[in-house]
Amino acid sequence: VVDELLHPIQKWPERGPIDLVTTITSYIEGKTVCDIGCGAGDLLYEMRRLGLTDNIIGIENDNFFYDHMEAKEVVDREFLIRANFTEISIPKADVYLLWVPFDYYPHIIQMISPSIVIDCIQGGEGHKEIMSRLTFIEEITYQYDERPYSEKGKLKNNYRGENWPLQGERTITVYEKTKDDDSNSHSNTSDI
């Protein structure tokens, strides 16, 4: 039985940058959003819960998340694609959220359709060079407070290998990809 749309962190206590959703409302409202490296899909779930968009797609291949969702009997994540994004056609979207190690950014940027790209993982060697392929729109620093969603003191972030405090400040950067990469000669996105 699909339960009511609860705040996702009530079911998934290990991933909670939920405050990002209200920070990027102007970019996602009424749009098709694809979250690459979406974990358990909490950000997408929150977008739907808030009525911002029903057109949500999450791509994640880490069994850690799927095993945890199965153990908690989470049944409302039909929007998740369990796949390695380097091995599939990335679905077309108006907005892409990037939550993967920076090493994958060149591949993603080449494979996605023209869109808004929200870079949620900052830094890494060559980061500025790769992102310079896109048109910079803005950098957003936002306050977040995940204390109400957790009793643990830290949230697990298994991609960066470090813990984020439950309260503080994060920065994302918004870009626009205005055209397909000319070096990519085959169709690289798919309609869902």
C-alpha positions as a printed Julia matrix, in Angstrom:
192×3 Matrix{Float64}:
  0.0    0.0     0.0
  1.41   3.36   -1.01
  1.39   5.6     2.03
  0.55   9.28    2.1
  3.21  11.63    0.78
  5.25  12.0     3.94
  8.32  14.15    4.14
 10.79  11.72    2.53
 13.32  11.95    5.32
 10.79  10.24    7.58
 11.38   7.11    5.52
 14.96   7.7     4.47
 17.1    9.06    7.29
 20.46   8.84    5.5
 20.06  11.51    2.81
 18.49  14.83    3.48
 19.56  17.92    1.52
 15.83  18.59    1.2
 16.16  22.34    1.8
 17.68  22.56   -1.69
 14.24  21.99   -3.23
 12.77  25.31   -2.1
 16.02  27.04   -3.06
 15.69  25.97   -6.71
 11.89  26.23   -7.09
 12.14  28.8    -9.89
 14.19  26.33  -11.97
 12.12  23.19  -11.36
  8.49  24.28  -11.1
  6.49  22.67  -13.9
  9.65  21.22  -15.48
 10.91  17.71  -16.16
 13.71  17.11  -13.64
 16.32  14.36  -13.89
 18.43  13.77  -10.78
 21.62  11.91  -11.73
 23.0   10.15   -8.68
 19.7   10.57   -6.87
 20.28   8.15   -4.02
 16.84   7.13   -2.77
 15.18   9.89   -4.79
 14.31  12.09   -1.81
 14.8   15.4    -3.62
 12.53  14.3    -6.46
 10.0   12.94   -4.0
 10.0   16.28   -2.2
  9.46  18.15   -5.48
  6.39  16.0    -6.12
  5.16  16.3    -2.51
  5.31  20.1    -2.73
  3.42  20.06   -6.05
  6.32  21.6    -7.98
  6.47  18.91  -10.65
  5.27  15.38  -11.31
  7.75  14.96  -14.16
 10.61  13.45  -12.18
 13.3   10.93  -13.12
 16.02   9.62  -10.85
 19.04   7.61  -11.94
 20.91   5.58   -9.32
 22.79   2.29   -9.42
 24.13   2.03   -5.86
 22.66  -1.1    -4.25
 23.06   0.54   -0.85
 20.03   2.74   -1.52
 17.89   0.02   -3.08
 18.65  -2.45   -0.27
 17.69   0.17    2.32
 14.47   1.09    0.51
 13.54  -2.6     0.22
 14.2   -3.15    3.93
 11.94  -0.18    4.77
  9.33  -1.36    2.24
  9.43   1.93    0.33
  7.09   1.51   -2.65
  6.61   5.05   -3.95
  9.81   5.48   -5.96
  8.5    4.4    -9.37
 10.4    7.32  -10.91
 13.8    5.7   -10.19
 15.88   4.1   -12.92
 18.22   1.51  -11.45
 21.13   1.81  -13.85
 24.6    3.12  -14.34
 24.04   6.4   -16.19
 27.18   5.77  -18.28
 25.51   2.68  -19.75
 22.09   4.09  -20.67
 20.65   6.93  -22.7
 20.09   9.73  -20.22
 16.42  10.75  -20.38
 15.57  14.18  -21.79
 14.81  16.76  -19.12
 14.51  20.5   -18.65
 16.68  20.41  -15.53
 19.45  18.03  -14.47
 20.72  17.78  -10.89
 24.26  16.4   -10.65
 25.14  14.47   -7.47
 27.89  12.24   -8.81
 31.67  12.35   -8.47
 33.11  15.1   -10.61
 35.04  12.6   -12.75
 31.75  11.78  -14.49
 30.83  15.38  -15.39
 32.46  15.39  -18.87
 30.46  12.31  -19.86
 27.21  13.71  -18.45
 27.62  17.11  -20.07
 28.2   15.45  -23.42
 25.21  13.11  -23.02
 22.45  15.44  -21.75
 20.1   17.49  -23.87
 20.08  21.32  -23.79
 18.85  22.18  -20.32
 19.49  23.79  -16.96
 22.27  21.98  -15.07
 22.47  22.34  -11.3
 25.91  21.38  -10.0
 25.39  20.13   -6.45
 28.91  18.77   -5.89
 31.48  21.55   -6.09
 35.19  21.27   -6.69
 37.59  18.74   -8.06
 40.58  19.12  -10.32
 39.54  20.56  -13.67
 36.09  21.52  -12.4
 36.12  25.06  -13.8
 37.39  23.89  -17.19
 34.65  21.28  -17.56
 31.9   23.62  -16.38
 33.12  26.38  -18.7
 31.51  24.37  -21.52
 28.19  25.53  -20.09
 26.76  29.03  -19.64
 27.0   30.2   -16.02
 23.69  31.46  -14.62
 24.24  31.88  -10.89
 25.79  30.53   -7.75
 23.41  30.01   -4.84
 24.44  29.64   -1.23
 21.63  28.48    0.99
 21.12  27.69    4.64
 19.88  24.27    5.58
 18.74  22.65    8.78
 18.3   18.9     8.75
 18.22  18.52   12.53
 14.44  17.96   12.58
 14.89  14.96   10.26
 17.57  13.06   12.13
 18.61  12.06   15.61
 22.05  10.94   14.5
 24.06  14.16   14.46
 25.47  13.44   11.0
 23.98  12.3     7.71
 25.77   9.71    5.65
 27.1   10.86    2.31
 28.68   7.77    0.83
 29.79   9.5    -2.39
 32.17  12.04   -0.97
 33.43   9.9     1.87
 32.81  12.58    4.46
 30.01  13.61    6.77
 28.04  16.8     6.38
 26.82  18.51    9.53
 23.07  18.66   10.0
 22.97  22.44    9.91
 24.94  24.96    7.93
 25.47  26.36    4.49
 25.8   24.76    1.06
 26.55  26.21   -2.35
 25.29  25.04   -5.72
 25.94  26.48   -9.16
 23.35  26.77  -11.91
 24.38  26.53  -15.57
 22.67  26.22  -18.91
 23.6   23.86  -21.67
 22.44  25.69  -24.78
 23.24  23.14  -27.49
 24.25  19.53  -27.93
 27.94  18.73  -27.9
 29.03  18.74  -31.56
 31.51  15.93  -30.93
 28.7   13.57  -30.01
 27.43  12.19  -33.29
 24.77   9.77  -31.97
 21.5   10.37  -30.2
 22.32  10.41  -26.51
 19.1   11.2   -24.72
 15.81   9.4   -24.73
 12.21  10.31  -24.11
 10.55   8.52  -21.23
